[in-house]
Every structure is written in C-alpha cells, then in structure tokens.
Amino acid sequence: MVELGEDKKLIEEFRLKLNNIFQNLYSAELLKNGYEKYVADKIGAKLDKQQHYDCIWKDRLFLELKKGKNHVWLDLCRYVENLEKLNNNFTMFLFYNKDKGKMTNIFVVNTKRLIEYLNLSRWKVMLVELKSKSPHESMNAQVRLTKKDLAGLREFEISNAVV
C-alpha cells in the first residue's frame, strides 16, 4: 500500500471530519450574516477572516467559505489581487436546501486549482488595469459557478442524496 503524503493525510482527515458533522449543518444558520463563525465552530477551525480565507483548520488548512442554493458567485478581483498568496488554501462550497433546512452538498476545492480553471493569471493584467483606472474605489468582476462546475474541480464532495 502506498503511504499517503502529509498533505493528503490532512485532507483525508478533514474529509472525515466534514462527513461526520455534515448532518448537523443547518441551512438556517448559513442564511445568517456571520455564517463563517458557525461553520468554523462546527468543524473545529479557528475563525481568522483574511482576504483569501475565513478560517484555519489544524493550523495548516486555510479555508475560504462560500454558500449557495444551486450556485455561488466569486469575485474575480479579490482572487486576482494576490494569486501567489494562496498556498494550502481550499475553498469550501456549502450548498443547502432552504425549505428543508438541510445541507445538500459540500465541495472542497484546492483554490489554486480553482484559479487555474478560471484562468485568472490571464485576467490579472486586465482586471488590475481596469481597477486602477476606475473612478470608484472598488470594482468587481464575478463568475457564477454551479455544482456541475465544481464537480470536476473538487478534492472531495460530501452529499446528502436524501435531501
């Protein structure tokens, strides 16, 4: 049997943790502002909201949290600004069914893989230039990702077929 690398062991441990608490994540809590603290508490992570992550699990996994019913929106400008600062970052996409109050899916995606998929290095020059020429202090460019998009990018998925 091939020995798993340290990072792979950590990801597998994280997958098992999410799998164990999945049924205890409720969409009503995700609808509130500050859902990041709720999720961080549930998964045993330290809330540490930074530009590219919301919490840290076991001092080694930096997790950005995104929620949605059927899709999520990502602000490309936020990701483009610091492409090189995303080592050991993962984005956790939390999908829920509002009516039933239950989670339907969690997709965990390596953020570098997400950036490659979105081809952000190609967009970086243009977005930074547009932002610098904008008369407004903030500007964003968004991309909409569906569960189908994320299925091909995920490190792993936890899903509730019953919901």
JOJOUR-V113500 format. One record per residue. N is the residue number from 1. SS is DSSP state (H for helix, E for strand, L for the rest). PHI is phi in whole degrees, 0 to 359 (* if undefined). NEAR is the number of other C-alpha atoms within 12 Angstrom. Layout:
BEGIN
n,ss,phi,near
N,SS,PHI,NEAR
N,SS,PHI,NEAR
END
This chain:
BEGIN
n,ss,phi,near
1,L,*,3
2,L,283,5
3,L,287,8
4,L,289,12
5,L,292,10
6,H,303,11
7,H,295,19
8,H,295,18
9,H,296,15
10,H,296,20
11,H,296,30
12,H,295,20
13,H,297,20
14,H,295,32
15,H,301,28
16,H,296,17
17,H,299,21
18,H,297,32
19,H,299,25
20,H,289,16
21,H,256,22
22,H,310,29
23,H,292,24
24,H,263,23
25,L,265,33
26,E,247,29
27,H,296,29
28,H,301,24
29,H,287,25
30,H,285,31
31,L,286,26
32,L,281,15
33,L,294,12
34,L,84,19
35,H,299,27
36,H,300,34
37,H,295,24
38,H,302,26
39,H,293,40
40,H,303,30
41,H,299,22
42,H,296,26
43,H,267,31
44,L,76,21
45,L,255,29
46,E,265,25
47,E,292,28
48,L,206,22
49,L,295,20
50,L,237,20
51,L,297,22
52,L,240,34
53,L,201,32
54,L,253,30
55,E,207,35
56,E,236,32
57,E,253,31
58,L,55,21
59,L,60,16
60,L,226,20
61,E,253,37
62,E,262,36
63,E,243,40
64,E,266,39
65,E,249,41
66,E,228,37
67,E,236,39
68,E,185,29
69,L,273,28
70,L,231,24
71,E,205,25
72,E,227,26
73,E,250,21
74,E,243,29
75,E,273,24
76,H,298,31
77,H,299,31
78,H,297,28
79,H,286,35
80,H,293,35
81,H,300,27
82,L,222,22
83,H,305,27
84,H,284,17
85,H,265,19
86,L,250,27
87,L,283,21
88,L,58,27
89,E,261,36
90,E,227,35
91,E,253,39
92,E,254,42
93,E,264,44
94,E,252,41
95,E,252,38
96,E,219,34
97,E,250,27
98,L,300,21
99,L,295,14
100,L,269,14
101,L,70,20
102,E,235,28
103,E,286,38
104,E,252,32
105,E,208,39
106,E,233,38
107,E,249,44
108,E,248,39
109,E,236,37
110,E,296,31
111,H,297,38
112,H,297,28
113,H,294,25
114,H,298,35
115,H,297,34
116,H,297,19
117,H,300,21
118,H,280,26
119,L,57,18
120,H,292,31
121,H,297,24
122,H,289,16
123,H,278,22
124,H,305,25
125,H,301,17
126,H,294,18
127,H,293,26
128,H,295,25
129,H,295,15
130,H,300,19
131,H,295,22
132,H,291,16
133,H,267,13
134,L,287,13
135,L,287,9
136,L,262,10
137,L,292,10
138,L,235,16
139,L,212,20
140,L,220,21
141,L,229,22
142,E,244,18
143,E,231,22
144,E,258,19
145,E,244,28
146,E,258,24
147,H,301,30
148,H,296,16
149,H,301,20
150,H,287,32
151,H,301,22
152,L,278,19
153,L,252,28
154,L,294,28
155,L,285,28
156,E,200,28
157,E,226,32
158,E,241,31
159,E,222,27
160,L,243,21
161,L,294,12
162,L,284,11
163,L,291,18
END
